[in-house]
Amino acid sequence: MKEGNFIDYVKLHVSSGKGGKGSAHLHREKYIEKGGPDGGDGGRGGHVILRGNENLWTLYEFNFKRHIKAEHGKDGGKQRSTGADGEDAYIDVPLGTVVRDTDTNEIIDEITEHDQEIIIAKGGMGGRGNWHFKTSTHQTPRYSQPGIEGEERDITLELKVLADVGLVGFPNAGKSTLLSVITAAKPKIANYEFTTLKPNLGIVKYRDFQTFVMADIPGIIEGAAEGKGLGYRFLRHIERNSTLLFLIPCDADNIKKQYEILLDELRRYNPELLDKDRFIAISKSDMLDAELKEELNMQLKEEFKGLPYMFISSVAQQGIQELKDKLWKNLNKDPEDKF
């Protein structure tokens, strides 16, 4: 999925280098007629290596370069000189990138740390020179090994954004507005559905210069797990969030039902998402007067029964600091504790 410079899904064809061939050279020198074999080994072909880079946030550069090829190893030389190894081809990717084998769809590995390296395609070994094949009965072998071919494969890179808190909600629930208020991020905001077409990350500044990361993803609709709307392509972005913040507008027809639909979509996509900490924010609450808010509060206490929730208004800046306090406390709590 892409919008602007944000690309979180690409398919690449990678080829490692072929090993250099061994040399079949025979030593020749003045006054030495039959010096014997002295052919060196070929160099290793270059690997194709995936490398984590904390300064990247998108797979945009691969929109223009889909074929990655490492250098071939150099051939062996005389005097048992080994050929140079082929230069490795590095693929720098953002943290949170999952690499799959395109043909089998199996996960090869994941990049989660800066400078973490994964060899995606190994370079071929260099061939052995003829001096390896000299024996007591065969003093002058005139042959050597060719280099081994490199690997060639198709891979798929999927980016899952790394954030502490993931915003979950229907389209136009106010997620982008909240992110713009609580962080310095500037997501696109408008009064229509699917304003957000790409994940947005923002750093929430907390007390004493502490911070945590919040992600706003495109809105969920019923059937998203089956690919409706923007489908599964954005759901993977909340797999790495430790806390899910459900944002439901106070003017929804049925707040509890909206929450259950969102929860069911997450369950159908990946049941493990339900193991994450959940918190519910009732947005746009500046539309409620004190009486309506109290009435709604009594109703939600009965319906949610222990699920943590609170009323907020991003526009009116109501409950924002309290929300940050609750999120920070939860992110830094003992693993056994709950909201």
C-alpha positions as CSV (number, residue, x, y, z in Angstrom):
1,M,0.0,0.0,0.0
2,K,1.4,3.4,-0.8
3,E,0.5,7.1,-0.5
4,G,3.1,9.7,-1.3
5,N,6.5,8.5,-0.3
6,F,5.2,5.8,2.1
7,I,5.5,2.3,0.7
8,D,5.2,-0.7,3.1
9,Y,5.1,-3.7,0.7
10,V,7.5,-4.5,-2.1
11,K,8.6,-7.6,-4.1
12,L,12.3,-7.9,-5.0
13,H,14.4,-10.3,-7.1
14,V,17.8,-10.9,-5.6
15,S,20.8,-12.7,-7.0
16,S,24.0,-13.4,-5.1
17,G,27.4,-13.6,-6.9
18,K,28.9,-16.6,-8.6
19,G,32.1,-17.9,-7.1
20,G,35.3,-17.3,-9.1
21,K,36.9,-20.3,-10.9
22,G,40.1,-21.8,-9.6
23,S,43.2,-21.5,-11.7
24,A,44.9,-24.4,-13.5
25,H,48.2,-22.5,-13.7
26,L,51.5,-24.5,-13.8
27,H,54.5,-22.8,-12.2
28,R,57.1,-21.7,-14.6
29,E,60.4,-20.0,-13.7
30,K,63.9,-19.7,-15.1
31,Y,65.9,-22.8,-14.2
32,I,62.7,-24.6,-13.0
33,E,61.2,-26.5,-15.9
34,K,58.5,-28.3,-14.1
35,G,57.5,-26.3,-11.1
36,G,54.2,-28.1,-10.7
37,P,50.7,-26.8,-10.2
38,D,50.3,-23.4,-8.4
39,G,46.8,-22.3,-9.5
40,G,44.9,-20.3,-6.7
41,D,41.3,-20.6,-5.6
42,G,38.5,-18.5,-6.9
43,G,37.0,-15.8,-4.6
44,R,33.5,-16.2,-3.0
45,G,30.6,-14.6,-4.7
46,G,29.0,-11.6,-3.0
47,H,26.1,-12.2,-0.6
48,V,22.8,-10.3,-0.7
49,I,22.4,-9.0,2.8
50,L,19.4,-7.3,4.5
51,R,20.4,-4.7,7.0
52,G,18.3,-2.7,9.6
53,N,18.5,1.1,9.5
54,E,16.8,3.1,12.2
55,N,16.9,6.2,10.0
56,L,14.6,4.7,7.4
57,W,10.8,4.7,7.7
58,T,9.6,3.4,4.3
59,L,10.5,1.0,1.5
60,Y,10.1,3.9,-1.0
61,E,13.5,3.4,-2.7
62,F,12.6,-0.1,-3.9
63,N,9.8,1.4,-5.9
64,F,12.5,2.1,-8.5
65,K,14.9,-0.7,-7.9
66,R,13.4,-4.2,-7.8
67,H,16.4,-6.3,-8.9
68,I,19.4,-6.5,-6.5
69,K,22.5,-8.3,-7.6
70,A,25.8,-9.0,-5.8
71,E,29.2,-9.1,-7.5
72,H,30.8,-12.3,-8.8
73,G,33.9,-13.6,-7.2
74,K,37.2,-13.1,-9.0
75,D,39.1,-16.0,-10.6
76,G,42.2,-17.5,-8.8
77,G,45.6,-16.7,-10.1
78,K,49.1,-18.1,-10.3
79,Q,51.4,-18.7,-7.2
80,R,48.3,-19.9,-5.4
81,S,46.8,-16.4,-5.4
82,T,43.2,-16.5,-4.3
83,G,40.8,-14.4,-6.2
84,A,39.0,-11.5,-4.5
85,D,35.6,-12.1,-3.0
86,G,32.7,-10.4,-4.8
87,E,31.3,-7.3,-3.2
88,D,28.2,-8.0,-1.0
89,A,25.0,-6.2,-1.9
90,Y,23.3,-4.6,1.1
91,I,19.6,-3.8,1.3
92,D,19.0,-1.2,4.0
93,V,15.4,-1.4,5.4
94,P,13.5,0.2,8.2
95,L,13.2,-1.5,11.6
96,G,10.1,-3.6,11.6
97,T,10.6,-5.1,8.2
98,V,9.5,-8.7,7.7
99,V,11.1,-10.6,4.8
100,R,9.2,-13.5,3.1
101,D,10.0,-16.0,0.4
102,T,7.6,-14.9,-2.4
103,D,7.1,-18.4,-3.8
104,T,6.2,-20.1,-0.5
105,N,5.1,-17.0,1.6
106,E,7.2,-18.3,4.5
107,I,8.8,-15.8,6.8
108,I,12.5,-15.9,6.4
109,D,13.3,-13.4,9.2
110,E,12.5,-10.0,10.7
111,I,14.6,-6.9,11.1
112,T,14.0,-5.2,14.5
113,E,17.4,-3.8,15.4
114,H,19.7,-1.2,13.9
115,D,22.6,-2.7,11.9
116,Q,21.0,-6.2,12.3
117,E,22.1,-8.2,9.2
118,I,20.4,-11.2,7.5
119,I,22.0,-13.0,4.5
120,I,19.1,-13.4,2.1
121,A,21.1,-15.1,-0.7
122,K,24.6,-16.6,-0.1
123,G,27.3,-16.1,-2.7
124,G,28.7,-19.2,-4.4
125,M,31.9,-20.7,-3.2
126,G,35.0,-20.1,-5.3
127,G,36.4,-23.1,-7.2
128,R,39.6,-24.8,-6.0
129,G,42.8,-24.3,-7.9
130,N,44.8,-27.2,-9.4
131,W,47.4,-27.4,-6.6
132,H,44.7,-29.0,-4.4
133,F,44.5,-31.9,-6.8
134,K,48.2,-32.8,-6.8
135,T,48.9,-36.3,-5.6
136,S,51.9,-38.7,-5.5
137,T,50.7,-40.4,-8.6
138,H,49.3,-37.3,-10.4
139,Q,52.0,-34.6,-10.1
140,T,50.7,-32.2,-12.7
141,P,46.9,-31.8,-12.6
142,R,45.9,-29.5,-15.4
143,Y,42.4,-28.9,-14.2
144,S,40.6,-26.8,-11.5
145,Q,37.1,-26.3,-10.2
146,P,34.7,-23.8,-11.6
147,G,33.0,-21.4,-9.1
148,I,29.6,-22.4,-7.7
149,E,26.6,-20.5,-9.0
150,G,25.1,-17.9,-6.7
151,E,21.5,-18.1,-5.4
152,E,18.6,-16.4,-7.1
153,R,15.2,-15.9,-5.4
154,D,12.2,-13.7,-5.1
155,I,11.5,-12.1,-1.8
156,T,8.7,-9.9,-0.4
157,L,9.4,-7.1,2.1
158,E,6.6,-6.1,4.5
159,L,7.0,-3.2,6.8
160,K,5.2,-3.3,10.2
161,V,5.6,0.0,12.0
162,L,7.2,0.0,15.4
163,A,5.1,1.9,17.9
164,D,4.2,1.7,21.6
165,V,0.5,2.6,21.1
166,G,-1.6,1.8,18.1
167,L,-4.8,3.8,17.4
168,V,-7.7,1.5,16.3
169,G,-11.0,2.8,15.1
170,F,-13.5,3.2,12.3
171,P,-12.8,5.7,9.5
172,N,-13.4,9.3,10.6
173,A,-13.3,8.4,14.3
174,G,-10.8,11.2,15.1
175,K,-7.6,9.2,15.2
176,S,-5.6,11.6,13.0
177,T,-6.9,14.6,15.0
178,L,-5.8,13.0,18.3
179,L,-2.4,12.2,16.8
180,S,-1.9,15.8,15.7
181,V,-2.8,17.1,19.1
182,I,-0.9,14.6,21.2
183,T,2.2,14.6,19.1
184,A,4.0,16.8,16.6
185,A,2.9,14.7,13.6
186,K,0.9,16.4,10.9
187,P,-1.4,13.7,9.4
188,K,-4.0,14.6,6.8
189,I,-7.3,15.5,8.5
190,A,-10.7,16.0,6.7
191,N,-14.4,15.3,7.4
192,Y,-14.7,12.2,5.2
193,E,-13.9,8.5,5.5
194,F,-10.4,7.1,4.7
195,T,-8.6,10.4,5.0
196,T,-5.7,8.4,6.3
197,L,-4.3,6.1,3.6
198,K,-1.0,5.3,5.3
199,P,0.2,4.8,8.9
200,N,1.4,7.9,10.6
201,L,3.8,7.9,13.5
202,G,4.1,10.5,16.2
203,I,6.3,10.9,19.3
204,V,4.3,11.7,22.4
205,K,6.2,14.0,24.7
206,Y,5.6,13.2,28.4
207,R,6.7,14.6,31.7
208,D,10.5,15.0,32.5
209,F,11.5,14.7,28.8
210,Q,10.2,11.2,28.4
211,T,8.5,10.0,25.2
212,F,6.6,7.1,23.6
213,V,5.5,6.4,20.0
214,M,1.9,6.4,18.8
215,A,0.8,5.1,15.4
216,D,-2.4,6.1,13.6
217,I,-3.4,3.6,11.0
218,P,-6.2,3.7,8.3
219,G,-9.6,3.1,9.7
220,I,-11.1,-0.4,10.1
221,I,-14.4,-1.3,8.5
222,E,-16.4,-4.5,9.0
223,G,-14.8,-7.3,6.9
224,A,-11.3,-5.7,7.0
225,A,-9.7,-9.0,7.9
226,E,-11.1,-10.5,4.7
227,G,-9.6,-7.6,2.7
228,K,-12.5,-5.1,2.6
229,G,-11.7,-1.4,2.7
230,L,-8.0,-1.1,3.1
231,G,-8.0,-4.7,4.4
232,Y,-5.2,-6.6,5.9
233,R,-2.4,-4.4,4.6
234,F,-2.8,-2.0,7.5
235,L,-3.7,-4.5,10.2
236,R,-0.2,-5.8,10.3
237,H,1.0,-2.4,11.5
238,I,-0.5,-2.9,14.9
239,E,1.0,-6.4,15.5
240,R,4.0,-4.8,17.2
241,N,2.2,-2.3,19.3
242,S,2.2,-3.2,23.0
243,T,-1.0,-1.2,23.7
244,L,-4.1,-0.7,21.5
245,L,-6.1,2.5,22.0
246,F,-9.6,2.1,20.6
247,L,-11.1,5.4,19.5
248,I,-14.9,5.5,19.3
249,P,-16.8,8.8,18.8
250,C,-19.4,9.7,21.3
251,D,-22.0,10.2,18.6
252,A,-21.7,6.6,17.4
253,D,-25.1,4.7,17.1
254,N,-23.8,2.0,19.5
255,I,-20.5,2.5,21.1
256,K,-20.3,-1.1,22.5
257,K,-21.2,-2.6,19.2
258,Q,-18.5,-0.5,17.4
259,Y,-15.9,-1.8,19.9
260,E,-17.0,-5.4,19.4
261,I,-16.8,-5.1,15.6
262,L,-13.3,-3.7,15.9
263,L,-12.3,-6.4,18.3
264,D,-13.7,-9.1,16.1
265,E,-11.8,-7.8,13.0
266,L,-8.6,-8.0,15.0
267,R,-9.4,-11.5,16.3
268,R,-10.1,-12.8,12.8
269,Y,-6.9,-11.3,11.4
270,N,-4.7,-12.5,14.3
271,P,-6.1,-13.8,17.6
272,E,-2.8,-12.9,19.3
273,L,-3.8,-9.2,19.0
274,L,-6.4,-9.8,21.7
275,D,-3.6,-10.5,24.2
276,K,-2.4,-6.9,24.0
277,D,-3.5,-4.2,26.5
278,R,-6.6,-2.4,25.4
279,F,-7.9,1.0,26.4
280,I,-11.0,2.8,25.0
281,A,-11.2,6.6,24.4
282,I,-14.6,8.1,23.7
283,S,-13.7,10.9,21.3
284,K,-15.5,14.2,20.4
285,S,-16.9,14.3,23.9
286,D,-17.0,18.1,23.8
287,M,-20.3,17.5,21.9
288,L,-21.9,16.2,25.2
289,D,-23.2,18.4,27.9
290,A,-22.7,17.3,31.6
291,E,-26.0,15.5,31.8
292,L,-25.5,13.5,28.6
293,K,-22.0,12.6,29.5
294,E,-23.1,11.3,32.9
295,E,-25.9,9.3,31.3
296,L,-23.5,7.8,28.8
297,N,-21.0,7.1,31.5
298,M,-23.5,5.1,33.5
299,Q,-24.4,3.1,30.4
300,L,-20.8,2.3,29.5
301,K,-20.0,1.3,33.0
302,E,-22.6,-1.4,32.7
303,E,-21.7,-2.4,29.1
304,F,-17.9,-2.5,29.4
305,K,-17.8,-4.0,32.9
306,G,-14.2,-3.4,33.9
307,L,-12.8,-2.4,30.5
308,P,-10.8,0.9,31.0
309,Y,-12.3,3.8,29.1
310,M,-12.4,7.6,29.4
311,F,-13.9,10.6,27.6
312,I,-11.7,12.9,25.5
313,S,-11.9,15.7,23.1
314,S,-8.9,16.4,20.8
315,V,-10.3,19.7,19.6
316,A,-11.2,21.0,23.0
317,Q,-8.1,19.5,24.6
318,Q,-10.3,17.7,27.2
319,G,-8.8,14.6,28.9
320,I,-5.6,14.7,26.8
321,Q,-3.1,14.9,29.7
322,E,-5.0,12.3,31.6
323,L,-4.9,10.0,28.6
324,K,-1.2,10.4,28.3
325,D,-0.8,9.6,32.0
326,K,-2.8,6.4,31.7
327,L,-0.9,5.3,28.5
328,W,2.5,6.1,30.0
329,K,1.6,4.3,33.3
330,N,0.5,1.2,31.3
331,L,3.6,1.1,29.1
332,N,5.8,1.2,32.1
333,K,3.8,-1.1,34.5
334,D,4.7,-4.5,35.8
335,P,3.8,-7.1,33.1
336,E,1.4,-8.7,35.6
337,D,-0.6,-5.5,36.2
338,K,-3.5,-4.3,34.1
339,F,-4.8,-0.8,33.2
